[in-house]
Amino acid sequence: MGELRFGSLFDQAQVFGRPESFRRHSEQYCELLYSAAGFQIDYEQGKLAYVAYFIGPDTHLPAEQVVFCTPKLSSGLLLTRSTSEQELTASLGKPASVDRDSDETVLCYKCGMLTLEFELSGAGELKRLNAYPTKTA
């Protein structure tokens, strides 16, 4: 996300320009959808708390006109809808957890203070990457 980091203040999101959609869920939580760029950022208590990158078709997309993005991991792996589970595990190692059913597979990685969730369709196509700070007990 460039210079934006988890915990960054809400007004720092202006680097992305005006979002196509703004939705306030509560006094403390809101989401900014940049559908033309293929991502969403959420703020909790005025600080960046969640990022979703929309990579491929999904029945749970927040808008019909989302343009898919191709984020690049620090490992160098470029994420596209054809990125496979095998490529992800080759690049990142064994996930902390795997949630698999007939509709999708979610690979969850704990990378230090960051949690990464890779959502793949039932057919094995990458749909989404969710990133958020790892909750500490």
Summary of the structure (lengths in Angstrom):
residues: 137
radius of gyration: 14.8
end to end distance: 26.4
largest distance: 41.5
contacts: 367
relative contact order: 0.16
helix: 11%
strand: 40%
